[in-house]
Amino acid sequence: MNKHVSSVLDDAEAGGKDVIRLTDVRRRFGETAALDGVSLNVRRGEILGIIGRSGAGKSTLIRCLNGLERPDSGKIEIEGREITGLSEASLQPLRRRIGMIFQHFNLLSAKTVEENVALPLKIEGWPKAKRLARAAELLELVGLSGKAKAYPSELSGGQKQRVGIARALAANPALLLSDEATSALDPETTRSILALLKDINSKLGLTILLITHEMEVVRNIADRVTVLDAGRIVEEGPVWQVFSRPHAQTTKSLLSGIRPQLPTHIAESLSDNLEEDFVLAIDIAGPAAAGPFLQCLSTEFQNGYRLIHGGVDHICEQPVGRFFIAVGAASAGRLVSFAERLGAQVEVLGHVADHA
Ligand SMILES: Nc1ncnc2c1ncn2[C@@H]1O[C@H](COP(=O)(O)OP(=O)(O)OP(=O)(O)O)[C@@H](O)[C@H]1O
């Protein structure tokens, strides 16, 4: 185990369960409540995703966390120490406990890769030889050992973000805060950066807070997710649960791009004629989704329903099923109760003629 790994683990063992804790944090700008009573915690070693529409309050939350913005009221604690009310000087060492990576990398173009990575250590007063040794160690961790003497302009977007990650880890933070860090990257590069973050999370036990509008990012690497809307938390929980059974309308619409939807031509032909077939959206998560659910349904109802669309996906290794089913009016009530008894959540979307 290298020195960096062991020091992060030592820190992890020394502290409490929550790296960050927010209690009833409020911040207004005139009439706008950017944060309207936000309480959340980021547990040591987890990856927490925060999602929300534009204007939901994500940037304000980040600025409150790194001390650039002060909340009007409420409490923010980093590793058990309250930061609200601290002077700029007392805030500095706590601010260094949070490493940040950004959408546009924020590297210094006139400095080499190793100088960029070593910069936070220079600010901390480390001697040159020591900080270059640490930069080499971190560049190895992010797979860029051969690029120490290169300049940012000579790197691809993915490589620049790897440098950003190495720099964010240099001062040995308790938390890595990722602010839309993959939003400027193509899908393949995004996947490789997410794999690196996941690897660092499991190797170093590093806690990561991901702020993103990309649902795929949260789905791929986060353990838990918090949904912000108009400055409030409207939903939170394990990613597989929230993504398989979103309750808040905001969450449903944020996830509409990555969850199966009723085909548009059928959605547009739905009626409210109770004599026609019922169109149901059925969500089921956990072991029952993996196969038994459809089997049970066909055993119980034989040919009495039609599968319109949907299937089984896997989120955080949990099977998650979403099916759109049409069933005759006479069997609909019985099918809904049967599915609910199996643990599914059922929504009646409308009605279609039986040939649709
Ligand atoms: N300095 C400011 N002055 C006035 N209003 C502000 C200020 N900062 C944020 N707001 C308002 O607070 C609300 C939350 O903004 P914030 O930037 O935190 O949202 P966001 O979720 O980060 O949005 P985006 O995804 O577009 O960056 C918005 O209505 C915004 O217009």
PDBQT file of the ligand as one rigid body, heavy atoms in Angstrom, charges set to zero:
ROOT
HETATM    1  N1  LIG A 401     -25.939  35.273  -6.763  1.00  0.00    +0.000 N 
HETATM    2  C1  LIG A 401     -27.230  35.097  -7.032  1.00  0.00    +0.000 A 
HETATM    3  N2  LIG A 401     -28.078  36.142  -7.152  1.00  0.00    +0.000 NA
HETATM    4  C2  LIG A 401     -29.386  35.970  -7.416  1.00  0.00    +0.000 A 
HETATM    5  N3  LIG A 401     -29.963  34.753  -7.579  1.00  0.00    +0.000 NA
HETATM    6  C3  LIG A 401     -29.175  33.671  -7.494  1.00  0.00    +0.000 A 
HETATM    7  C4  LIG A 401     -27.782  33.781  -7.219  1.00  0.00    +0.000 A 
HETATM    8  N4  LIG A 401     -27.261  32.516  -7.194  1.00  0.00    +0.000 NA
HETATM    9  C5  LIG A 401     -28.280  31.671  -7.439  1.00  0.00    +0.000 A 
HETATM   10  N5  LIG A 401     -29.425  32.360  -7.605  1.00  0.00    +0.000 N 
HETATM   11  C6  LIG A 401     -30.759  31.776  -7.863  1.00  0.00    +0.000 C 
HETATM   12  O1  LIG A 401     -30.932  30.687  -6.963  1.00  0.00    +0.000 OA
HETATM   13  C7  LIG A 401     -31.545  29.567  -7.600  1.00  0.00    +0.000 C 
HETATM   14  C8  LIG A 401     -30.628  28.366  -7.511  1.00  0.00    +0.000 C 
HETATM   15  O2  LIG A 401     -29.487  28.609  -8.319  1.00  0.00    +0.000 OA
HETATM   16  P1  LIG A 401     -28.290  27.574  -8.460  1.00  0.00    +0.000 P 
HETATM   17  O3  LIG A 401     -27.276  28.206  -9.377  1.00  0.00    +0.000 OA
HETATM   18  O4  LIG A 401     -27.835  27.157  -7.121  1.00  0.00    +0.000 OA
HETATM   19  O5  LIG A 401     -29.013  26.355  -9.204  1.00  0.00    +0.000 OA
HETATM   20  P2  LIG A 401     -28.364  25.096  -9.969  1.00  0.00    +0.000 P 
HETATM   21  O6  LIG A 401     -29.160  23.909  -9.572  1.00  0.00    +0.000 OA
HETATM   22  O7  LIG A 401     -26.902  25.058  -9.711  1.00  0.00    +0.000 OA
HETATM   23  O8  LIG A 401     -28.626  25.431 -11.498  1.00  0.00    +0.000 OA
HETATM   24  P3  LIG A 401     -27.704  25.027 -12.786  1.00  0.00    +0.000 P 
HETATM   25  O9  LIG A 401     -27.837  23.535 -12.934  1.00  0.00    +0.000 OA
HETATM   26  O10 LIG A 401     -28.361  25.789 -13.898  1.00  0.00    +0.000 OA
HETATM   27  O11 LIG A 401     -26.320  25.490 -12.486  1.00  0.00    +0.000 OA
HETATM   28  C9  LIG A 401     -31.825  30.006  -9.046  1.00  0.00    +0.000 C 
HETATM   29  O12 LIG A 401     -33.162  30.469  -9.103  1.00  0.00    +0.000 OA
HETATM   30  C10 LIG A 401     -30.852  31.157  -9.253  1.00  0.00    +0.000 C 
HETATM   31  O13 LIG A 401     -31.359  32.067 -10.208  1.00  0.00    +0.000 OA
ENDROOT
TORSDOF 0
